[in-house]
């Protein structure tokens, strides 16, 4: 462990003397349009110790009484610490096995990332980068939750592109040497989660494998990216949560002597590391439906916007369109963007700014077809990004267009269980 890497062991807090099935709840950015889900969770948890009392579901982020709710969350954090609700695993990595509801097994590694090595700016050259465009207006409300928080609870999933499976997968055969910390059945079809503490020898092996993965020569050869700064970690889930942690750290360090930066806990964020090539990790396409427009006019301007664009299948980026009157395929030859969704989104952003209308991001072709039965709407059915496209797109395009893909169902997202002090 001679060389410091952007992902490292953390002082991890684990809840004690409580039922973990009530403690662990799903990421706060899920079920935002389904308040009944969070009502069921609240009824199940009741007054029991739970991470539910330490987070703010995003469906409540801009609701009435949000200031008082955030104050209550901060007070509960302090109370849990005073009650010694947590035990601490100092300088630890946790190896995680998550059995999903569909039976698939997802492996992960819990540690902390250095926010000095991360940027959510498009085109950044840091080792840790966002995979999608960051909506800056979404950060300040989240900062209000984190700014005075004593602890953080992670739902961030960061990906490595490790086709040879050198970092996380070897740990599956080494569990006998680890300490079993918890085994928990997760509520609401969340499956099961098991966590083990790595030995010192295993920690050293993990960091060595990560250093090899980040080697500039390996990076240039693997991605044909001569002259590009290595990208080692891509944020898969929780882009805006990690951006919020970064924004809060930038705020703190303005009033902090630089010699104190390295040791300050807010400089880091607790995340789960996953391999892009984990068999359980599935990408799903997110389609577009545009409302309040003249479909035929939009199609004509789309074809005129890109030289050589045509109706029908051909060489280049293809996406299907659906209206109340017709359905077809548009081909854009010689595209500048890496992905078809980028080609489409670049046009839509400019068109809607000039002509009005609204775009929504939709899962499922059947939903798109239902929504486009109205005469002033048009849907675009997009191909799903393949895993192999993720890192090259971030490297060469800067970031994917927003809402390009989804990683699994809502109940498969990360559950809050572990924590870390940030004060």
N, C-alpha and C positions, 0 to 999 in steps of 0.2 A: 504493500500500500504506500509506495514511495510518492507516486504522482497523484495529486488531488484531482478527482474527476467531478463532473457536474452532478452526479448522483452518488450519494454516500449514505452510510448508516446514520440513524437518527435516535434521539432519546424518545422512545415510543411509550405512550401511556395506554394501558389496558384497563378497562373497567373491572372492578372487583365486587364480590358479594352481591351480585344481582343476576337476574335471568337475562342471558344474552339475547334470547329470541325477542324480548321486549326492548332490549337496549338498542339493537341494530335496526336502523330504518334506511330506506332507499334514498338515493341522491335527491337533493331538494329541487332540482330542475326537472323532475319527472312528474307526470300527471298534473300538469299546470291547468288543464281544462277539465279536470275530473276531481272536484272538491270532495266528492263522496269517498274517494280513495283515502285522502288524508283524514277524513272523519272516521273511517273505519280503523285506521292506524291509531288515532287518538283514543278511540274507545277501547281498543285492545291494550294499549299501553297504560292508560289511566294515570295514576300518580306514581307508578313504578319508575325507578331510575332508568333513564333512556336518553339516547342521543336526540330523540324527537324534541326534548326540552332545550337542546343546545343549537338547533338549526332553525332557519326560517324558510319554509317552503316558498318557492318563487311565486306561487299563486297568491301569496299574501304580501309580496314585496312592496307593492304600491297601494295596498289597501288601507282602510282606516285603522288608526291605532298602531301603525307599524313602528313608530318611535317607541311607544311603551312596550311593544313586543320585543324589540331589540334590547331595551334596557333589562327586561325580564330574562332574556337569554344570557346576557352578560352576568347578571346576578347569580343565575343558576350555575354558570361555569365556576364562578368564585366559590359558591357554596359547595359544589362537588369537590373542588380542590381542598377546601378547608375540612371537609368530611373524610378526606383521604379515600375518595371514591376510586381513585386510580392507583395502580401499581406501575412503576417505571422500569422499562428495559433500556438501560443506557447503551448508547452507541451500537444499536442493533439493526440488523436486517431481519425482516420476517418473510419466510417463504409461505405463500398462500396457495391453497387449492380450493377453487370454487366449483362446486357441482351445480350446474344450471338446471333449470326446471325441465329442459329437454333431455337431460342426462349427460350432456357434454361436460368435459372437465376443462376449466380455464386455470392456468397457472400464472402466478404473479409474484412480484417481489416488492415489499414495502420498504421505502427509505425516503430520504429527502433530496430535493433538487435545490441547487444554488440559484437563486433568482438573479444574481449578477451574470449568470451564464444563459439567461433566457430573455427573449424579447418577443412581443406579439406584433411588432411593426412589420408590415408587409415588406419582404425583401431583406429582412434581417439576416445576419451571418453568424448568429450565436449558435452554440451546440444544441440548445433547446429552443424549439420554435413552435409557433401555433400552426395548426394544419388548415385553419379556415380564417376568413376575414373576421377581425374583432370589431364588434359594434360598440364604439366608445361610450355611447349613452347607457349601455348596460352595466358599466363599471361603477359609477358613483353610488347607486343604491346598494350594491354589494359591499362597497367600502364601508358604508355605515354599519354593517354587521360585523366586519372584521376589525375595524379600526380600534375599538376598545375591548376586543375579545382577548381573554386570557389564554385560550387554547384554540387550536384549529382541528377540524375533523375532515379528512380528505374524501372527496369522491372523484378526484382527478386520476385518469388513467393515461400514462405516458407510454408511447410505443418505441421499441427498438426494432430495426430491420436486421434480424439475425437468422438468415435462412439456414445456417449451419447449426443453429440451436446450441450455442456455446455458453450462454449466460445463465438462463433460468432453468432450462430443461434438465441439465445434469443433476440439479438439486432433487429431482423426483426420485432418484435412486439413492439418495443420501439421507433420507428422513430418519433412519435409525440413529444417526449421530446428532440429530437436532433435539431441541426441547419442544414438546407439544404445549402450546400456550392456551389454545381454545379450540372448541368444535361447536358450531352453532347452526341450528336450523333457522333459516331466515323466513320471515313472515311474507304473506301475500305472494306465494309462488316464487320466492326468491332463491329457493334451493338450499344449499348448505355451504358453509365456509369453514375451513380449518387453517390455523396459523401456527407456524413453527419458527423458533429462533435459530438462526444460523450460528455455527461455531466460528471461532476466529479463523481457522483454516479455510472454511467455506467462504467467509467474507473476503478474504484475500484473493481466492480464486475468482470470485464474482468481479471484483474490481479489476483484476488483471484481464479478464475476458472483455470487460467494458473498454478498457484502454486499447485493447487490440481492435475492437470494433470501431473506435474513434480515430484510429491511425490515419493520418492524411493520405498516405500512399494507398492504403486499402480503399479509402473513400473515393479517391480519384479514379482508381481502376474499376471499382464496382459500379459507379454511376456514370463513368465517362465524363467526369466533372472537373477537368483540369482548371485550376485557378479559383475554384469555389472553396469557401470555408466549410469544413466538415459539419454535417448535420448528423447528430447521434441520437437525439431524442425528439420525437414528434408528439405533440399533445393530441391524444385521440379523443378523450372525453374530458369535459371540464375546462375547455379553453378559457371561458370568461372567469371562472373561479381562479385559475392560475394568473390570469391577467390582473385580477383584483388584488391577489397577494403581491404581485409585482408593483402595482400602483401604490399600495400601502407601504411597501418597503422603500420606494423612492421618496415618499413623504417623510418617513422616519429618518432616513440617512441624511437628509438636508440639515438636520439639527444634531448630527452625531459626528464626533471626530472620526476621521477615516481609519485610525488605528483600532477603533472599536467595531468596525463593520463586520470583520470576519467572525467574531464570536456572538454577534447579536442574533437571537433566535428568529426574529422576523425576516432575516435575510434568506431564510430557507422555507420550503413548503413540503409538507408530507404528501407523497404520491405513491400510487401503485405502478410499478413498471411491468409492462407486458410485451410479449413478442408478437410482432405483426404476423408471424407465421404460425402462431398457435392455432391448431385445427378448430378450436371452438369459436374463434373470432370470425364473425361473418359481417360483411358490409351489405347494406341494403340501400337501394337508390331512393332519393327524395325527388319527387316530381314537382312541376310548377303548374299552377292555374292562375291566369291573369283575369281579373274582373274589371268591369267598367270600361271596356275598350270595344272598338270595332274589329272583330277578328280578321276580316279580309284586309283591312288597311294595315293592321299589324303585320300580317304575313307578307304583304307587298313590300313594306318597308324593311322587313327582315331580309328578304331576298335582295333588295337593292343595297342593303348595308354592306354585305360581304361580296366582293367581286367573284363572279363565277358561281354564286349560290344558286341552287336549282331545286325544283320539286322532283322527288324521286330519289332512288338510291344511287350512290356513286362513291368515288374515293374521297375520303375526308371525314369530318364529323357529321354524324347523322342523329337526328332526333325526330320522333313522331309528334304530330300535332293532332288535336282532337277539338272539334267544335260541334255545335248543335247540327250543323249542316254537312260537315265533311270530316274526313280523316286522311292523313297522308304522311309523307316523310320529306324532310328538308335535308339536303346535303350541303355542307360548307367545305369547299376544297381548300387545301393549303392553309389550315388554321394556324393562328399564332399561339393560341392557348394549348395547353397539354390535353385538356379534357373537353368533351362536348358541352358539359354543363358550364364551363368557363366561356365558351363561345356564345352560348345562349344568354347567360347572365350579363355578359358585357353589353350585349345589345339591349336587353330588357331594362337595365338600369338607366341607360340614356333615353330610351323610348318613353318610359313612364315619367321620367323627369320632364320631358317636353310635352307629353300628351295627356298626362294624368292616368289614373287607373291604379290598381293594387294587385300585388302578387302574393300568393299564399303557397306554402311549402307542404306538399302532400305525400303521405305514405300510401301506396296501393293504387294500381291502375283502376280498380272498380270505383274508388272514391273520385278519381280524376274524371272518369266518364260521367258520374252522377252530377258533379259540379259544373260540367261544361254543357249541360242541357239548356242553360240560360243563353239567350241570344247574344249577350254582351260579354261572353267569357270564352277563353281559349285555354286549352291545356297542352302541356308539353311533357311527353313521356321520355324519360332520360335513361340511358344505359347505366348500369351500376358500375362504379369505379372498381377496378380490380386492386387487390392488395399491392401488387407490384408497381402500380402507378402512384401510390401515395407519396413515398419519399422523393422520387424524381420530380413530381409536380411541385412539391414544396421547395425543392432545391432550385428548380429552373423558373417556376412561375411566382415564387414568393409565398403563396398560400393558396389553398383551394378556395373556390367561390363559397360563400356561406351556404349552409344547408346542402352540401354535396352528397353526403352519405350519413347513414346512421349505423352505429355498431350495436346490433342486437336489439332485443325488445326492452321495454322499460323495466320489467322486473329482473332483467339480467344486469342492470347497471350496478355500479358499486354501492354497497351499503356502508353507512357510517358505523364503525366499530372502534377503531383505534383513534388516538388523538396525540397531540404534541403541544407543549407550551410555546407560545410565541411572544411572551413578555418576559 
